[in-house]
Amino acid sequence: MAEANNKETQETPGTPATQDNVSTTQELDAVKAQLEEEQKAKTTLEEAMTAKDARLAELEAALSEAKQGSEASATELAAVKEARDQAVTRYLGMAKASNPQVPQDIITGETIAEIDASVEKGKGLVASVKKTLESETAAAKVPAGAPTRGAISLEGMSPKDKIAAGIQQKGGTS
């Protein structure tokens, strides 16, 4: 009977124990395949992370260079602005010196174009004042010396006025 029990405990290919071994082997193979896929995915992710880190380092280096270039540009820009301001100041002095007929306080500006515009405005103002003064002078011009004597017009005078005018010309009194 012991043999019979052993035969009963021995499993045949169609028995459930054999099916468990096959299904366990299939599950094990499936797990191994999944593990291999996950390892490949992990390797791919690690490569991507390494590439990302390299790119990040590259971008940080480029940013650092850009900041240094920006600082250098800002310094250069400040120097250029200072030189421009000095040039404009000298130009303003030269514009005032070369236009003595224009009042000094009229010539102003922060740029060369503004200074040129104020010089032109000042020249226009000076020309206008000169024209006004010349017309006033011409209107108020008094001839030098005594006026020329001419004959008195007797037209429209009464006979009494004519006689009085004749007596005055002769040096008489009226």
C-alpha positions as CSV (number, residue, x, y, z in Angstrom):
1,M,0.0,0.0,0.0
2,A,2.9,2.2,0.6
3,E,3.7,1.8,-3.0
4,A,0.2,2.7,-3.9
5,N,0.4,5.8,-1.8
6,N,3.7,6.7,-3.5
7,K,2.1,6.3,-6.8
8,E,-0.7,8.5,-5.8
9,T,1.7,11.1,-4.6
10,Q,3.8,10.9,-7.7
11,E,2.3,13.1,-10.2
12,T,1.7,12.4,-13.8
13,P,2.1,14.9,-16.6
14,G,-1.6,15.7,-16.7
15,T,-2.0,16.2,-13.0
16,P,-2.5,19.6,-11.3
17,A,1.0,19.7,-9.8
18,T,2.6,19.5,-13.2
19,Q,0.3,22.3,-14.4
20,D,1.5,24.4,-11.4
21,N,5.1,23.8,-12.4
22,V,4.3,24.9,-16.0
23,S,2.4,27.9,-14.9
24,T,5.1,28.8,-12.4
25,T,7.7,28.5,-15.2
26,Q,5.6,30.7,-17.5
27,E,5.1,33.3,-14.7
28,L,8.8,33.2,-14.0
29,D,9.6,33.7,-17.7
30,A,7.1,36.6,-17.8
31,V,8.6,38.2,-14.7
32,K,12.1,37.8,-16.2
33,A,11.0,39.4,-19.4
34,Q,9.3,42.2,-17.5
35,L,12.5,42.6,-15.4
36,E,14.6,42.8,-18.6
37,E,12.3,45.4,-20.1
38,E,12.4,47.5,-16.9
39,Q,16.2,47.2,-16.9
40,K,16.3,48.4,-20.5
41,A,14.0,51.2,-19.6
42,K,16.2,52.1,-16.6
43,T,19.3,52.1,-18.8
44,T,17.5,54.3,-21.3
45,L,16.4,56.7,-18.5
46,E,19.9,56.8,-17.1
47,E,21.3,57.7,-20.5
48,A,18.6,60.4,-20.9
49,M,19.4,61.8,-17.5
50,T,23.1,61.8,-18.3
51,A,22.4,63.6,-21.6
52,K,20.1,66.1,-19.8
53,D,22.8,66.8,-17.1
54,A,25.4,67.4,-19.8
55,R,23.0,69.7,-21.7
56,L,22.2,71.5,-18.4
57,A,25.9,72.0,-17.7
58,E,26.4,73.3,-21.2
59,L,23.5,75.8,-20.9
60,E,24.8,77.0,-17.5
61,A,28.2,77.6,-19.0
62,A,26.6,79.5,-21.9
63,L,24.5,81.6,-19.4
64,S,27.7,82.4,-17.4
65,E,29.4,83.5,-20.6
66,A,26.4,85.6,-21.5
67,K,26.3,87.3,-18.1
68,Q,30.0,88.1,-18.4
69,G,29.4,89.5,-21.9
70,S,26.5,91.5,-20.6
71,E,28.5,93.0,-17.9
72,A,31.3,93.9,-20.3
73,S,28.7,95.4,-22.7
74,A,27.2,97.5,-19.8
75,T,30.7,98.8,-18.9
76,E,31.4,99.6,-22.5
77,L,28.0,101.3,-22.9
78,A,28.7,103.4,-19.8
79,A,32.0,104.5,-21.3
80,V,30.4,105.4,-24.6
81,K,27.7,107.4,-22.9
82,E,30.3,109.3,-20.9
83,A,32.3,110.1,-24.1
84,R,29.1,111.2,-25.9
85,D,28.2,113.5,-23.0
86,Q,31.6,115.1,-23.1
87,A,31.4,115.5,-26.9
88,V,28.0,117.1,-26.6
89,T,29.2,119.5,-23.9
90,R,32.2,120.5,-26.1
91,Y,29.9,121.0,-29.1
92,L,27.6,123.2,-27.0
93,G,30.5,125.4,-26.0
94,M,31.7,125.6,-29.7
95,A,28.1,126.4,-30.8
96,K,27.9,129.3,-28.3
97,A,31.3,130.6,-29.3
98,S,30.7,130.5,-33.0
99,N,27.3,132.3,-32.7
100,P,28.0,135.4,-30.6
101,Q,25.0,137.2,-32.1
102,V,22.7,134.6,-30.5
103,P,22.2,135.1,-26.7
104,Q,24.0,132.3,-24.8
105,D,21.0,131.1,-22.8
106,I,19.1,130.4,-26.0
107,I,21.6,127.8,-27.2
108,T,20.8,124.6,-25.2
109,G,20.3,120.9,-25.7
110,E,21.2,117.4,-24.6
111,T,22.1,116.1,-28.0
112,I,23.8,117.6,-31.0
113,A,20.5,117.7,-32.9
114,E,18.9,119.7,-30.1
115,I,21.8,122.1,-30.0
116,D,21.6,122.6,-33.7
117,A,17.9,123.3,-33.5
118,S,18.4,125.8,-30.7
119,V,21.1,127.6,-32.7
120,E,18.8,127.8,-35.7
121,K,15.9,129.1,-33.5
122,G,18.3,131.7,-32.0
123,K,19.4,132.8,-35.5
124,G,15.8,133.2,-36.5
125,L,15.1,135.2,-33.4
126,V,18.1,137.5,-34.0
127,A,17.1,138.0,-37.6
128,S,13.5,138.8,-36.6
129,V,14.7,141.3,-34.0
130,K,17.1,143.0,-36.5
131,K,14.4,143.3,-39.1
132,T,12.0,144.9,-36.5
133,L,14.7,147.3,-35.4
134,E,15.6,148.2,-38.9
135,S,12.0,148.9,-39.8
136,E,11.5,151.0,-36.6
137,T,14.7,152.9,-37.4
138,A,13.7,153.6,-41.0
139,A,10.3,154.9,-39.8
140,A,11.8,157.2,-37.2
141,K,14.6,158.5,-39.4
142,V,15.1,162.2,-39.1
143,P,17.0,163.9,-41.9
144,A,20.2,165.6,-41.0
145,G,20.2,169.4,-41.1
146,A,17.3,171.8,-41.9
147,P,14.6,170.6,-44.2
148,T,14.6,171.9,-47.7
149,R,12.5,174.9,-48.4
150,G,10.1,174.8,-51.1
151,A,7.4,177.0,-52.4
152,I,4.2,177.1,-50.3
153,S,1.2,175.8,-52.1
154,L,-1.3,178.5,-52.4
155,E,-4.1,176.2,-53.6
156,G,-7.1,176.1,-51.3
157,M,-6.0,179.2,-49.3
158,S,-8.3,182.1,-48.7
159,P,-7.0,185.6,-50.0
160,K,-6.3,186.6,-46.4
161,D,-4.1,183.4,-45.8
162,K,-2.3,184.1,-49.1
163,I,-1.4,187.6,-48.0
164,A,-0.2,186.3,-44.6
165,A,2.0,183.7,-46.2
166,G,3.5,186.3,-48.6
167,I,4.4,188.6,-45.7
168,Q,6.0,185.7,-43.7
169,Q,8.2,184.8,-46.7
170,K,9.5,188.3,-47.0
171,G,10.4,188.3,-43.3
172,G,7.6,190.4,-42.1
173,T,5.2,189.8,-39.2
174,S,1.6,189.0,-39.6
